[in-house]
Amino acid sequence: MTKSATGGSALQPILVLKKVRALLECFSVERPTLTLQQIRQASGLPASTCQRLVQNLVREGFLDRDGDEYRIGLGLVRWSAPGTYGLDLVRLTRPVLQQLRDETGETTCLYVRDGPYRTVVALAETRHIVMRLFRVGMVMALHAGSAGKVFLAYDTGAFRDAVAHGLSRFTPETVTDIDLLTSQMKQVRRDGYAASFEEREKAAASISAPVFGLSGELVAALGIGAPSQRLTPTDVPRLAPLVIEAAADASRRMGYDSGVSAATTASR
């Protein structure tokens, strides 16, 4: 409770926080950078208010500025990281990520889904000097990349959300055809993993597998990401079994029992 001017107790809404939230929500995966005019139009705030708040957000690290364009600040991403450390999913799977990183030599990531997007909630970074850039809090579309395709293959809600949101093209290799994507999802379920090469960004590759929870539901995707110069299609037969086993280990740590889940499914 806060004291009012008359001495009574009252909860007063902090209007500036609503305005700050309106500004931050202008940014998305599809529009990660915006000009001041675009922010003003998207937020609906008066020009003077918008400019003042944007300047303050840049000063405090909530936004970063590059010329005439703004994006979510790396400071804000860094501050969000501690929020994931208390999650059981992150805590229980952290040793798995580290072991897979040591076995493959590449950065390992754990993703969860939010609507048509996937977010990195934990990672173990490669020790190579040349690496793919990942960070906790990083948000990506579902249809481009191996981790996203794991969600599409094992979660019907994910596929529905991705298609409804629209299948944007990020590179010439991005799959935007629904029939082809559906066929790939069947292949992912048959193989137990997904591999992706330059679908979300050029010179980038990844392999991911599903992590299941206590009742057999998909709770996360776990995988490795690397520059395509180190991770090529010829490396998949060697690395995919390691990723699958790591995801299975993470599933066991989450309480998943494949034998019980299979029996339960068969009895339905």
C-alpha positions in Angstrom: 0.0 0.0 0.0 1.1 3.6 -0.6 0.0 6.6 1.5 -2.3 9.1 -0.3 -1.8 12.8 0.0 -4.6 12.9 2.6 -3.0 10.2 4.8 -5.1 7.3 3.6 -3.9 4.1 2.0 -4.5 3.8 -1.8 -3.0 1.9 -4.7 -2.3 4.3 -7.5 -1.6 2.9 -11.0 1.9 3.8 -12.2 0.9 5.2 -15.6 4.4 5.5 -16.8 4.9 1.8 -16.6 1.9 1.2 -18.9 3.5 3.6 -21.4 6.9 1.8 -21.1 5.2 -1.5 -21.7 3.3 -0.1 -24.7 6.7 1.0 -26.2 8.4 -2.3 -25.6 5.5 -4.3 -27.1 6.0 -2.5 -30.4 8.9 -4.7 -31.0 8.5 -8.3 -32.3 10.5 -11.0 -34.1 9.2 -9.7 -37.4 10.0 -6.1 -36.5 13.0 -6.2 -34.2 14.2 -2.7 -35.2 12.0 0.4 -35.4 12.4 4.1 -36.0 11.1 6.6 -33.5 8.2 7.4 -35.9 7.3 3.7 -36.2 7.4 3.4 -32.4 5.1 6.4 -32.0 2.6 5.0 -34.6 2.6 1.5 -33.1 2.3 2.7 -29.4 -0.2 5.5 -30.1 1.6 7.7 -27.6 1.9 11.5 -28.2 5.1 12.4 -30.1 6.7 14.3 -27.2 5.9 11.6 -24.6 7.2 8.8 -26.9 10.4 10.6 -27.7 11.1 11.4 -24.0 10.4 7.8 -22.9 12.5 6.3 -25.7 15.5 8.5 -24.8 15.2 7.4 -21.2 14.9 3.7 -22.1 18.0 4.0 -24.2 19.8 5.7 -21.3 18.8 2.9 -18.9 19.6 0.0 -21.2 16.0 -1.1 -22.0 16.5 -0.1 -25.6 19.6 0.0 -27.9 20.0 2.6 -30.6 21.8 2.1 -34.0 21.5 5.3 -36.1 17.9 6.1 -36.5 16.6 2.7 -35.4 16.0 1.1 -32.0 15.8 -2.4 -30.7 15.3 -4.2 -27.4 18.4 -3.6 -25.3 20.8 -6.3 -24.5 20.6 -5.0 -20.9 17.0 -6.0 -20.7 17.7 -9.4 -22.1 20.5 -9.9 -19.5 18.2 -8.8 -16.7 15.6 -11.4 -17.8 18.0 -14.3 -17.5 17.8 -14.7 -13.7 14.1 -15.2 -14.1 14.7 -18.6 -15.8 17.2 -19.9 -13.3 14.5 -20.8 -10.8 12.6 -22.9 -13.2 12.7 -26.6 -12.4 13.1 -27.3 -16.2 16.2 -25.2 -16.4 17.7 -26.3 -13.1 17.2 -30.0 -13.8 18.5 -29.9 -17.4 21.5 -27.7 -16.9 23.9 -30.6 -16.4 22.6 -32.2 -19.6 23.3 -29.1 -21.6 26.8 -28.9 -20.3 27.5 -32.6 -21.0 26.2 -32.3 -24.5 28.3 -29.2 -25.1 31.4 -31.1 -24.0 30.5 -34.1 -26.1 29.8 -32.1 -29.3 31.9 -29.1 -28.8 29.0 -26.9 -29.8 26.6 -24.5 -28.0 23.6 -26.3 -26.6 20.3 -24.7 -26.0 17.0 -25.4 -24.2 13.9 -23.9 -25.7 10.3 -23.5 -24.6 7.3 -22.4 -26.7 5.1 -19.3 -26.4 2.5 -19.3 -29.1 4.2 -19.1 -32.6 7.6 -18.5 -31.0 10.3 -20.4 -29.2 12.5 -18.9 -26.5 16.0 -19.9 -25.3 15.7 -20.4 -21.5 19.1 -22.0 -20.9 22.3 -22.7 -22.7 25.9 -24.0 -22.4 28.2 -22.0 -24.7 30.8 -23.5 -27.0 34.4 -22.9 -26.3 35.1 -22.3 -30.0 36.2 -18.8 -31.0 33.9 -18.9 -34.0 30.3 -19.5 -32.8 26.7 -18.9 -33.4 25.3 -16.2 -31.1 22.7 -17.4 -28.7 21.5 -15.8 -25.5 18.9 -16.5 -22.8 15.7 -14.7 -23.7 16.3 -15.0 -27.5 13.0 -15.4 -29.3 12.6 -17.1 -32.7 9.9 -18.3 -35.0 8.8 -21.9 -34.9 8.9 -22.9 -38.5 12.6 -21.9 -39.2 15.2 -24.0 -37.3 15.4 -27.5 -35.8 14.1 -26.7 -32.3 11.1 -25.0 -33.8 10.3 -28.0 -35.9 10.5 -30.2 -32.9 7.6 -28.2 -31.4 5.7 -28.3 -34.7 6.1 -32.1 -34.9 5.1 -33.0 -31.3 2.7 -30.2 -30.4 -0.4 -29.8 -32.7 -1.1 -26.4 -31.0 2.3 -25.2 -32.1 1.7 -26.1 -35.7 -1.7 -24.4 -35.6 -0.2 -21.2 -34.0 2.7 -21.1 -36.5 0.5 -21.4 -39.5 -2.1 -18.9 -38.2 0.7 -16.4 -37.5 2.2 -16.7 -40.9 5.3 -18.5 -42.3 7.7 -15.7 -42.9 10.8 -16.3 -45.1 14.1 -15.6 -43.5 16.5 -17.1 -46.0 16.1 -19.0 -49.3 16.1 -22.2 -47.3 13.2 -21.3 -45.1 10.2 -23.7 -45.6 7.0 -21.7 -46.1 5.0 -24.3 -47.9 2.5 -26.0 -45.5 2.5 -29.3 -47.3 6.3 -29.6 -47.3 6.4 -28.5 -43.7 3.8 -31.2 -42.8 5.9 -33.8 -44.6 9.0 -32.7 -42.6 7.1 -33.0 -39.3 6.3 -36.6 -40.1 10.0 -37.2 -40.8 10.9 -35.6 -37.5 8.6 -37.9 -35.6 10.0 -40.9 -37.4 13.6 -39.9 -36.7 13.1 -38.5 -33.2 15.1 -35.3 -34.1 15.2 -32.4 -36.5 18.1 -31.0 -38.4 18.2 -27.5 -40.0 20.6 -25.8 -42.3 20.5 -22.1 -43.0 16.7 -21.9 -42.5 16.7 -19.0 -40.0 20.0 -17.4 -40.8 22.8 -18.0 -43.3 25.8 -20.0 -42.4 24.0 -21.5 -39.4 22.9 -25.1 -38.6 21.3 -27.0 -35.7 20.1 -30.4 -34.5 17.3 -30.7 -31.9 15.2 -33.3 -30.1 12.1 -33.3 -27.9 12.0 -33.2 -24.1 8.9 -34.7 -22.5 7.4 -34.2 -19.1 5.9 -36.5 -16.5 2.7 -37.2 -18.4 4.4 -37.5 -21.7 3.7 -34.0 -22.9 6.3 -32.0 -24.9 7.8 -29.5 -22.5 10.9 -28.3 -24.4 13.3 -28.8 -27.3 17.0 -29.4 -26.7 19.7 -29.1 -29.3 23.0 -27.9 -30.6 23.7 -24.9 -32.8 26.8 -24.2 -34.8 28.2 -22.4 -37.8 27.4 -24.5 -40.9 31.2 -24.8 -41.6 31.4 -27.1 -38.5 27.9 -28.7 -38.7 27.1 -30.1 -42.1 24.6 -32.8 -43.3 27.4 -35.3 -43.2 27.8 -34.6 -39.4 24.2 -35.5 -38.6 24.6 -39.3 -38.3 27.3 -38.8 -35.8 25.8 -35.9 -33.7 22.0 -36.7 -33.9 22.3 -39.7 -31.5 24.1 -37.6 -29.0 21.3 -34.9 -29.1 18.6 -37.6 -28.9 20.2 -39.2 -25.9 20.7 -35.8 -24.2 17.0 -35.0 -24.7 16.0 -38.4 -23.4 18.2 -37.8 -20.3 16.5 -34.4 -19.8 13.1 -36.1 -20.2 14.0 -38.6 -17.5 15.1 -35.8 -15.2 11.6 -34.2 -15.8 10.0 -37.5 -14.6 9.2 -38.9 -18.0 9.0 -42.7 -18.2 8.9 -43.8 -21.8 7.7 -47.3 -20.9 4.8 -46.1 -18.8 3.8 -43.4 -21.4 3.9 -46.0 -24.2 1.6 -48.3 -22.3 -0.7 -45.5 -21.4 -1.0 -44.5 -25.1 -1.6 -48.0 -26.2 -4.5 -48.4 -23.7 -6.4 -45.4 -25.0 
